[in-house]
Amino acid sequence: MKKFTSLMVVGIVSLLFSGCGGGKFIRPVSTSSPNEKLIWSTHEKGRPIWMIKEKGFPFFVGQSEKFATEKGARDDALRHALKKAAVYI
């Protein structure tokens, strides 16, 4: 009886852990249409010309995901930049 009970406990615990472990996978970045492309930077040489270059002051650029509105994308980019600044500090 003790062997059966311990076998049942091990079986239930293994089912619980196996049920919580799956479903997370990394998708490759792909474009959905031929006219769509990813833009990693708006300027090829790093910073834009209009950006003030001050020594000792780091700058953080946020990148947003796809959003239906410009405001949503802007808010997400700001959130991403603030997160990068917090990690830096």
PDB file as gemmi writes it, atoms N, CA and C in Angstrom:
CRYST1    1.000    1.000    1.000  90.00  90.00  90.00 P 1                      
ATOM      1  N   MET A   1       0.823  -1.200   0.000  1.00  0.00           N  
ATOM      2  CA  MET A   1       0.000   0.000   0.000  1.00  0.00           C  
ATOM      3  C   MET A   1       0.866   1.263   0.000  1.00  0.00           C  
ATOM      4  N   LYS A   2       1.974   1.217   0.763  1.00  0.00           N  
ATOM      5  CA  LYS A   2       2.856   2.375   0.841  1.00  0.00           C  
ATOM      6  C   LYS A   2       3.523   2.631  -0.516  1.00  0.00           C  
ATOM      7  N   LYS A   3       3.894   1.559  -1.217  1.00  0.00           N  
ATOM      8  CA  LYS A   3       4.522   1.700  -2.521  1.00  0.00           C  
ATOM      9  C   LYS A   3       3.540   2.301  -3.530  1.00  0.00           C  
ATOM     10  N   PHE A   4       2.298   1.876  -3.492  1.00  0.00           N  
ATOM     11  CA  PHE A   4       1.267   2.404  -4.386  1.00  0.00           C  
ATOM     12  C   PHE A   4       1.025   3.889  -4.126  1.00  0.00           C  
ATOM     13  N   THR A   5       0.965   4.284  -2.849  1.00  0.00           N  
ATOM     14  CA  THR A   5       0.737   5.686  -2.492  1.00  0.00           C  
ATOM     15  C   THR A   5       1.901   6.562  -2.950  1.00  0.00           C  
ATOM     16  N   SER A   6       3.124   6.105  -2.724  1.00  0.00           N  
ATOM     17  CA  SER A   6       4.282   6.903  -3.144  1.00  0.00           C  
ATOM     18  C   SER A   6       4.353   6.991  -4.669  1.00  0.00           C  
ATOM     19  N   LEU A   7       3.978   5.921  -5.359  1.00  0.00           N  
ATOM     20  CA  LEU A   7       3.950   5.947  -6.816  1.00  0.00           C  
ATOM     21  C   LEU A   7       2.900   6.934  -7.330  1.00  0.00           C  
ATOM     22  N   MET A   8       1.760   6.985  -6.688  1.00  0.00           N  
ATOM     23  CA  MET A   8       0.708   7.939  -7.071  1.00  0.00           C  
ATOM     24  C   MET A   8       1.151   9.379  -6.828  1.00  0.00           C  
ATOM     25  N   VAL A   9       1.821   9.633  -5.711  1.00  0.00           N  
ATOM     26  CA  VAL A   9       2.296  10.991  -5.402  1.00  0.00           C  
ATOM     27  C   VAL A   9       3.324  11.427  -6.439  1.00  0.00           C  
ATOM     28  N   VAL A  10       4.265  10.554  -6.761  1.00  0.00           N  
ATOM     29  CA  VAL A  10       5.277  10.879  -7.769  1.00  0.00           C  
ATOM     30  C   VAL A  10       4.615  11.115  -9.127  1.00  0.00           C  
ATOM     31  N   GLY A  11       3.629  10.315  -9.480  1.00  0.00           N  
ATOM     32  CA  GLY A  11       2.924  10.491 -10.747  1.00  0.00           C  
ATOM     33  C   GLY A  11       2.177  11.807 -10.822  1.00  0.00           C  
ATOM     34  N   ILE A  12       1.497  12.176  -9.751  1.00  0.00           N  
ATOM     35  CA  ILE A  12       0.744  13.437  -9.733  1.00  0.00           C  
ATOM     36  C   ILE A  12       1.686  14.629  -9.795  1.00  0.00           C  
ATOM     37  N   VAL A  13       2.785  14.574  -9.031  1.00  0.00           N  
ATOM     38  CA  VAL A  13       3.753  15.675  -9.048  1.00  0.00           C  
ATOM     39  C   VAL A  13       4.377  15.811 -10.436  1.00  0.00           C  
ATOM     40  N   SER A  14       4.715  14.708 -11.073  1.00  0.00           N  
ATOM     41  CA  SER A  14       5.307  14.795 -12.412  1.00  0.00           C  
ATOM     42  C   SER A  14       4.302  15.333 -13.430  1.00  0.00           C  
ATOM     43  N   LEU A  15       3.035  14.995 -13.292  1.00  0.00           N  
ATOM     44  CA  LEU A  15       2.011  15.555 -14.182  1.00  0.00           C  
ATOM     45  C   LEU A  15       1.855  17.056 -13.978  1.00  0.00           C  
ATOM     46  N   LEU A  16       1.916  17.503 -12.736  1.00  0.00           N  
ATOM     47  CA  LEU A  16       1.800  18.937 -12.463  1.00  0.00           C  
ATOM     48  C   LEU A  16       2.963  19.708 -13.074  1.00  0.00           C  
ATOM     49  N   PHE A  17       4.180  19.195 -12.908  1.00  0.00           N  
ATOM     50  CA  PHE A  17       5.337  19.895 -13.457  1.00  0.00           C  
ATOM     51  C   PHE A  17       5.381  19.839 -14.981  1.00  0.00           C  
ATOM     52  N   SER A  18       4.977  18.744 -15.566  1.00  0.00           N  
ATOM     53  CA  SER A  18       5.002  18.658 -17.025  1.00  0.00           C  
ATOM     54  C   SER A  18       3.903  19.516 -17.650  1.00  0.00           C  
ATOM     55  N   GLY A  19       2.817  19.739 -16.955  1.00  0.00           N  
ATOM     56  CA  GLY A  19       1.743  20.580 -17.475  1.00  0.00           C  
ATOM     57  C   GLY A  19       2.098  22.050 -17.482  1.00  0.00           C  
ATOM     58  N   CYS A  20       2.993  22.473 -16.608  1.00  0.00           N  
ATOM     59  CA  CYS A  20       3.363  23.888 -16.513  1.00  0.00           C  
ATOM     60  C   CYS A  20       4.592  24.231 -17.342  1.00  0.00           C  
ATOM     61  N   GLY A  21       5.290  23.258 -17.856  1.00  0.00           N  
ATOM     62  CA  GLY A  21       6.578  23.527 -18.479  1.00  0.00           C  
ATOM     63  C   GLY A  21       6.552  23.827 -19.959  1.00  0.00           C  
ATOM     64  N   GLY A  22       5.527  23.508 -20.679  1.00  0.00           N  
ATOM     65  CA  GLY A  22       5.567  23.644 -22.135  1.00  0.00           C  
ATOM     66  C   GLY A  22       4.928  24.909 -22.651  1.00  0.00           C  
ATOM     67  N   GLY A  23       4.993  25.072 -23.946  1.00  0.00           N  
ATOM     68  CA  GLY A  23       4.284  26.163 -24.599  1.00  0.00           C  
ATOM     69  C   GLY A  23       5.105  27.401 -24.863  1.00  0.00           C  
ATOM     70  N   LYS A  24       6.348  27.470 -24.406  1.00  0.00           N  
ATOM     71  CA  LYS A  24       7.143  28.671 -24.639  1.00  0.00           C  
ATOM     72  C   LYS A  24       8.203  28.345 -25.679  1.00  0.00           C  
ATOM     73  N   PHE A  25       8.160  29.052 -26.787  1.00  0.00           N  
ATOM     74  CA  PHE A  25       9.139  28.842 -27.838  1.00  0.00           C  
ATOM     75  C   PHE A  25       9.444  30.187 -28.470  1.00  0.00           C  
ATOM     76  N   ILE A  26      10.585  30.286 -29.089  1.00  0.00           N  
ATOM     77  CA  ILE A  26      11.026  31.528 -29.713  1.00  0.00           C  
ATOM     78  C   ILE A  26      10.693  31.467 -31.197  1.00  0.00           C  
ATOM     79  N   ARG A  27       9.942  32.474 -31.649  1.00  0.00           N  
ATOM     80  CA  ARG A  27       9.607  32.562 -33.068  1.00  0.00           C  
ATOM     81  C   ARG A  27      10.666  33.384 -33.780  1.00  0.00           C  
ATOM     82  N   PRO A  28      11.041  33.010 -34.975  1.00  0.00           N  
ATOM     83  CA  PRO A  28      11.936  33.867 -35.740  1.00  0.00           C  
ATOM     84  C   PRO A  28      11.183  35.116 -36.213  1.00  0.00           C  
ATOM     85  N   VAL A  29      11.914  36.211 -36.320  1.00  0.00           N  
ATOM     86  CA  VAL A  29      11.315  37.454 -36.788  1.00  0.00           C  
ATOM     87  C   VAL A  29      11.057  37.325 -38.281  1.00  0.00           C  
ATOM     88  N   SER A  30       9.837  37.561 -38.688  1.00  0.00           N  
ATOM     89  CA  SER A  30       9.505  37.464 -40.104  1.00  0.00           C  
ATOM     90  C   SER A  30       8.557  38.597 -40.469  1.00  0.00           C  
ATOM     91  N   THR A  31       8.632  39.004 -41.706  1.00  0.00           N  
ATOM     92  CA  THR A  31       7.717  40.033 -42.186  1.00  0.00           C  
ATOM     93  C   THR A  31       6.484  39.355 -42.752  1.00  0.00           C  
ATOM     94  N   SER A  32       5.356  40.019 -42.608  1.00  0.00           N  
ATOM     95  CA  SER A  32       4.109  39.393 -43.030  1.00  0.00           C  
ATOM     96  C   SER A  32       3.741  39.687 -44.482  1.00  0.00           C  
ATOM     97  N   SER A  33       4.294  40.728 -45.055  1.00  0.00           N  
ATOM     98  CA  SER A  33       3.987  41.036 -46.450  1.00  0.00           C  
ATOM     99  C   SER A  33       5.279  41.417 -47.173  1.00  0.00           C  
ATOM    100  N   PRO A  34       5.307  41.317 -48.499  1.00  0.00           N  
ATOM    101  CA  PRO A  34       6.541  41.630 -49.228  1.00  0.00           C  
ATOM    102  C   PRO A  34       6.939  43.102 -49.134  1.00  0.00           C  
ATOM    103  N   ASN A  35       5.986  43.996 -48.910  1.00  0.00           N  
ATOM    104  CA  ASN A  35       6.307  45.420 -48.832  1.00  0.00           C  
ATOM    105  C   ASN A  35       6.731  45.849 -47.438  1.00  0.00           C  
ATOM    106  N   GLU A  36       6.627  44.964 -46.474  1.00  0.00           N  
ATOM    107  CA  GLU A  36       6.948  45.311 -45.095  1.00  0.00           C  
ATOM    108  C   GLU A  36       8.381  44.894 -44.790  1.00  0.00           C  
ATOM    109  N   LYS A  37       9.129  45.759 -44.118  1.00  0.00           N  
ATOM    110  CA  LYS A  37      10.488  45.413 -43.720  1.00  0.00           C  
ATOM    111  C   LYS A  37      10.758  45.988 -42.338  1.00  0.00           C  
ATOM    112  N   LEU A  38      11.713  45.381 -41.647  1.00  0.00           N  
ATOM    113  CA  LEU A  38      12.078  45.847 -40.319  1.00  0.00           C  
ATOM    114  C   LEU A  38      13.086  46.976 -40.448  1.00  0.00           C  
ATOM    115  N   ILE A  39      12.877  48.027 -39.682  1.00  0.00           N  
ATOM    116  CA  ILE A  39      13.808  49.146 -39.660  1.00  0.00           C  
ATOM    117  C   ILE A  39      14.451  49.154 -38.281  1.00  0.00           C  
ATOM    118  N   TRP A  40      15.728  48.834 -38.219  1.00  0.00           N  
ATOM    119  CA  TRP A  40      16.407  48.785 -36.932  1.00  0.00           C  
ATOM    120  C   TRP A  40      16.867  50.173 -36.507  1.00  0.00           C  
ATOM    121  N   SER A  41      17.137  51.046 -37.432  1.00  0.00           N  
ATOM    122  CA  SER A  41      17.565  52.396 -37.102  1.00  0.00           C  
ATOM    123  C   SER A  41      17.138  53.310 -38.238  1.00  0.00           C  
ATOM    124  N   THR A  42      16.710  54.502 -37.883  1.00  0.00           N  
ATOM    125  CA  THR A  42      16.307  55.434 -38.926  1.00  0.00           C  
ATOM    126  C   THR A  42      17.508  56.118 -39.559  1.00  0.00           C  
ATOM    127  N   HIS A  43      18.652  56.059 -38.896  1.00  0.00           N  
ATOM    128  CA  HIS A  43      19.864  56.684 -39.410  1.00  0.00           C  
ATOM    129  C   HIS A  43      20.958  55.630 -39.482  1.00  0.00           C  
ATOM    130  N   GLU A  44      21.642  55.581 -40.598  1.00  0.00           N  
ATOM    131  CA  GLU A  44      22.623  54.522 -40.810  1.00  0.00           C  
ATOM    132  C   GLU A  44      23.869  54.694 -39.956  1.00  0.00           C  
ATOM    133  N   LYS A  45      24.221  55.908 -39.605  1.00  0.00           N  
ATOM    134  CA  LYS A  45      25.467  56.134 -38.876  1.00  0.00           C  
ATOM    135  C   LYS A  45      25.237  56.360 -37.387  1.00  0.00           C  
ATOM    136  N   GLY A  46      24.243  55.734 -36.813  1.00  0.00           N  
ATOM    137  CA  GLY A  46      24.038  55.867 -35.374  1.00  0.00           C  
ATOM    138  C   GLY A  46      23.087  56.987 -35.032  1.00  0.00           C  
ATOM    139  N   ARG A  47      23.591  57.985 -34.329  1.00  0.00           N  
ATOM    140  CA  ARG A  47      22.742  59.082 -33.871  1.00  0.00           C  
ATOM    141  C   ARG A  47      22.346  60.009 -35.017  1.00  0.00           C  
ATOM    142  N   PRO A  48      21.179  60.599 -34.909  1.00  0.00           N  
ATOM    143  CA  PRO A  48      20.794  61.611 -35.896  1.00  0.00           C  
ATOM    144  C   PRO A  48      21.663  62.865 -35.763  1.00  0.00           C  
ATOM    145  N   ILE A  49      21.710  63.655 -36.807  1.00  0.00           N  
ATOM    146  CA  ILE A  49      22.536  64.866 -36.801  1.00  0.00           C  
ATOM    147  C   ILE A  49      22.037  65.864 -35.759  1.00  0.00           C  
ATOM    148  N   TRP A  50      20.722  65.937 -35.565  1.00  0.00           N  
ATOM    149  CA  TRP A  50      20.147  66.923 -34.662  1.00  0.00           C  
ATOM    150  C   TRP A  50      20.306  66.556 -33.195  1.00  0.00           C  
ATOM    151  N   MET A  51      20.841  65.388 -32.886  1.00  0.00           N  
ATOM    152  CA  MET A  51      20.961  64.968 -31.487  1.00  0.00           C  
ATOM    153  C   MET A  51      22.154  65.655 -30.844  1.00  0.00           C  
ATOM    154  N   ILE A  52      21.950  66.172 -29.656  1.00  0.00           N  
ATOM    155  CA  ILE A  52      23.021  66.849 -28.931  1.00  0.00           C  
ATOM    156  C   ILE A  52      23.967  65.793 -28.373  1.00  0.00           C  
ATOM    157  N   LYS A  53      25.244  65.951 -28.652  1.00  0.00           N  
ATOM    158  CA  LYS A  53      26.241  64.997 -28.173  1.00  0.00           C  
ATOM    159  C   LYS A  53      26.943  65.597 -26.954  1.00  0.00           C  
ATOM    160  N   GLU A  54      26.572  65.145 -25.796  1.00  0.00           N  
ATOM    161  CA  GLU A  54      27.196  65.606 -24.567  1.00  0.00           C  
ATOM    162  C   GLU A  54      27.937  64.450 -23.934  1.00  0.00           C  
ATOM    163  N   LYS A  55      29.170  64.693 -23.534  1.00  0.00           N  
ATOM    164  CA  LYS A  55      29.943  63.637 -22.902  1.00  0.00           C  
ATOM    165  C   LYS A  55      29.461  63.446 -21.471  1.00  0.00           C  
ATOM    166  N   GLY A  56      29.390  62.219 -21.052  1.00  0.00           N  
ATOM    167  CA  GLY A  56      28.980  61.917 -19.689  1.00  0.00           C  
ATOM    168  C   GLY A  56      27.489  61.725 -19.504  1.00  0.00           C  
ATOM    169  N   PHE A  57      26.698  61.952 -20.550  1.00  0.00           N  
ATOM    170  CA  PHE A  57      25.254  61.783 -20.464  1.00  0.00           C  
ATOM    171  C   PHE A  57      24.819  60.685 -21.436  1.00  0.00           C  
ATOM    172  N   PRO A  58      24.470  59.528 -20.914  1.00  0.00           N  
ATOM    173  CA  PRO A  58      24.013  58.464 -21.822  1.00  0.00           C  
ATOM    174  C   PRO A  58      22.605  58.749 -22.335  1.00  0.00           C  
ATOM    175  N   PHE A  59      22.293  58.207 -23.475  1.00  0.00           N  
ATOM    176  CA  PHE A  59      20.937  58.324 -24.016  1.00  0.00           C  
ATOM    177  C   PHE A  59      20.402  56.918 -24.257  1.00  0.00           C  
ATOM    178  N   PHE A  60      19.107  56.780 -24.164  1.00  0.00           N  
ATOM    179  CA  PHE A  60      18.458  55.485 -24.307  1.00  0.00           C  
ATOM    180  C   PHE A  60      17.368  55.592 -25.364  1.00  0.00           C  
ATOM    181  N   VAL A  61      17.345  54.640 -26.255  1.00  0.00           N  
ATOM    182  CA  VAL A  61      16.363  54.614 -27.333  1.00  0.00           C  
ATOM    183  C   VAL A  61      15.473  53.400 -27.131  1.00  0.00           C  
ATOM    184  N   GLY A  62      14.173  53.630 -27.126  1.00  0.00           N  
ATOM    185  CA  GLY A  62      13.233  52.529 -26.972  1.00  0.00           C  
ATOM    186  C   GLY A  62      12.696  52.082 -28.316  1.00  0.00           C  
ATOM    187  N   GLN A  63      12.421  50.799 -28.416  1.00  0.00           N  
ATOM    188  CA  GLN A  63      11.872  50.239 -29.647  1.00  0.00           C  
ATOM    189  C   GLN A  63      10.519  49.626 -29.323  1.00  0.00           C  
ATOM    190  N   SER A  64       9.523  49.967 -30.098  1.00  0.00           N  
ATOM    191  CA  SER A  64       8.172  49.477 -29.812  1.00  0.00           C  
ATOM    192  C   SER A  64       7.833  48.278 -30.680  1.00  0.00           C  
ATOM    193  N   GLU A  65       6.847  47.553 -30.238  1.00  0.00           N  
ATOM    194  CA  GLU A  65       6.285  46.459 -31.025  1.00  0.00           C  
ATOM    195  C   GLU A  65       5.268  47.054 -32.005  1.00  0.00           C  
ATOM    196  N   LYS A  66       4.554  46.213 -32.721  1.00  0.00           N  
ATOM    197  CA  LYS A  66       3.539  46.708 -33.656  1.00  0.00           C  
ATOM    198  C   LYS A  66       2.289  47.117 -32.888  1.00  0.00           C  
ATOM    199  N   PHE A  67       1.806  48.313 -33.159  1.00  0.00           N  
ATOM    200  CA  PHE A  67       0.591  48.824 -32.540  1.00  0.00           C  
ATOM    201  C   PHE A  67      -0.303  49.413 -33.619  1.00  0.00           C  
ATOM    202  N   ALA A  68      -1.587  49.454 -33.323  1.00  0.00           N  
ATOM    203  CA  ALA A  68      -2.548  50.001 -34.278  1.00  0.00           C  
ATOM    204  C   ALA A  68      -2.476  51.519 -34.328  1.00  0.00           C  
ATOM    205  N   THR A  69      -2.094  52.147 -33.217  1.00  0.00           N  
ATOM    206  CA  THR A  69      -2.037  53.607 -33.174  1.00  0.00           C  
ATOM    207  C   THR A  69      -0.614  54.070 -32.908  1.00  0.00           C  
ATOM    208  N   GLU A  70      -0.331  55.288 -33.334  1.00  0.00           N  
ATOM    209  CA  GLU A  70       0.989  55.861 -33.100  1.00  0.00           C  
ATOM    210  C   GLU A  70       1.215  56.110 -31.615  1.00  0.00           C  
ATOM    211  N   LYS A  71       0.166  56.503 -30.903  1.00  0.00           N  
ATOM    212  CA  LYS A  71       0.288  56.760 -29.471  1.00  0.00           C  
ATOM    213  C   LYS A  71       0.668  55.490 -28.719  1.00  0.00           C  
ATOM    214  N   GLY A  72       0.065  54.365 -29.080  1.00  0.00           N  
ATOM    215  CA  GLY A  72       0.402  53.098 -28.435  1.00  0.00           C  
ATOM    216  C   GLY A  72       1.854  52.709 -28.678  1.00  0.00           C  
ATOM    217  N   ALA A  73       2.325  52.895 -29.912  1.00  0.00           N  
ATOM    218  CA  ALA A  73       3.714  52.581 -30.240  1.00  0.00           C  
ATOM    219  C   ALA A  73       4.667  53.522 -29.512  1.00  0.00           C  
ATOM    220  N   ARG A  74       4.310  54.800 -29.438  1.00  0.00           N  
ATOM    221  CA  ARG A  74       5.156  55.772 -28.745  1.00  0.00           C  
ATOM    222  C   ARG A  74       5.246  55.464 -27.257  1.00  0.00           C  
ATOM    223  N   ASP A  75       4.113  55.121 -26.647  1.00  0.00           N  
ATOM    224  CA  ASP A  75       4.108  54.769 -25.225  1.00  0.00           C  
ATOM    225  C   ASP A  75       4.938  53.519 -24.963  1.00  0.00           C  
ATOM    226  N   ASP A  76       4.852  52.540 -25.860  1.00  0.00           N  
ATOM    227  CA  ASP A  76       5.634  51.320 -25.687  1.00  0.00           C  
ATOM    228  C   ASP A  76       7.125  51.595 -25.864  1.00  0.00           C  
ATOM    229  N   ALA A  77       7.495  52.455 -26.806  1.00  0.00           N  
ATOM    230  CA  ALA A  77       8.903  52.807 -26.995  1.00  0.00           C  
ATOM    231  C   ALA A  77       9.437  53.555 -25.777  1.00  0.00           C  
ATOM    232  N   LEU A  78       8.642  54.443 -25.206  1.00  0.00           N  
ATOM    233  CA  LEU A  78       9.052  55.158 -24.000  1.00  0.00           C  
ATOM    234  C   LEU A  78       9.225  54.188 -22.840  1.00  0.00           C  
ATOM    235  N   ARG A  79       8.298  53.252 -22.695  1.00  0.00           N  
ATOM    236  CA  ARG A  79       8.388  52.244 -21.639  1.00  0.00           C  
ATOM    237  C   ARG A  79       9.656  51.404 -21.806  1.00  0.00           C  
ATOM    238  N   HIS A  80       9.976  51.060 -23.051  1.00  0.00           N  
ATOM    239  CA  HIS A  80      11.171  50.264 -23.326  1.00  0.00           C  
ATOM    240  C   HIS A  80      12.436  51.060 -23.004  1.00  0.00           C  
ATOM    241  N   ALA A  81      12.475  52.346 -23.352  1.00  0.00           N  
ATOM    242  CA  ALA A  81      13.640  53.180 -23.060  1.00  0.00           C  
ATOM    243  C   ALA A  81      13.814  53.365 -21.556  1.00  0.00           C  
ATOM    244  N   LEU A  82      12.717  53.571 -20.833  1.00  0.00           N  
ATOM    245  CA  LEU A  82      12.807  53.715 -19.379  1.00  0.00           C  
ATOM    246  C   LEU A  82      13.283  52.424 -18.721  1.00  0.00           C  
ATOM    247  N   LYS A  83      12.859  51.309 -19.261  1.00  0.00           N  
ATOM    248  CA  LYS A  83      13.296  50.013 -18.725  1.00  0.00           C  
ATOM    249  C   LYS A  83      14.800  49.834 -18.936  1.00  0.00           C  
ATOM    250  N   LYS A  84      15.289  50.221 -20.116  1.00  0.00           N  
ATOM    251  CA  LYS A  84      16.722  50.132 -20.388  1.00  0.00           C  
ATOM    252  C   LYS A  84      17.512  51.071 -19.485  1.00  0.00           C  
ATOM    253  N   ALA A  85      16.967  52.257 -19.200  1.00  0.00           N  
ATOM    254  CA  ALA A  85      17.640  53.199 -18.306  1.00  0.00           C  
ATOM    255  C   ALA A  85      17.687  52.655 -16.884  1.00  0.00           C  
ATOM    256  N   ALA A  86      16.609  52.020 -16.442  1.00  0.00           N  
ATOM    257  CA  ALA A  86      16.580  51.454 -15.093  1.00  0.00           C  
ATOM    258  C   ALA A  86      17.574  50.306 -14.961  1.00  0.00           C  
ATOM    259  N   VAL A  87      17.714  49.503 -15.995  1.00  0.00           N  
ATOM    260  CA  VAL A  87      18.688  48.408 -15.958  1.00  0.00           C  
ATOM    261  C   VAL A  87      20.108  48.975 -15.944  1.00  0.00           C  
ATOM    262  N   TYR A  88      20.340  50.074 -16.664  1.00  0.00           N  
ATOM    263  CA  TYR A  88      21.658  50.701 -16.715  1.00  0.00           C  
ATOM    264  C   TYR A  88      22.062  51.250 -15.353  1.00  0.00           C  
ATOM    265  N   ILE A  89      21.086  51.849 -14.661  1.00  0.00           N  
ATOM    266  CA  ILE A  89      21.371  52.449 -13.349  1.00  0.00           C  
ATOM    267  C   ILE A  89      21.543  51.346 -12.346  1.00  0.00           C  
TER     268      ILE A  89                                                      
END                                                                             
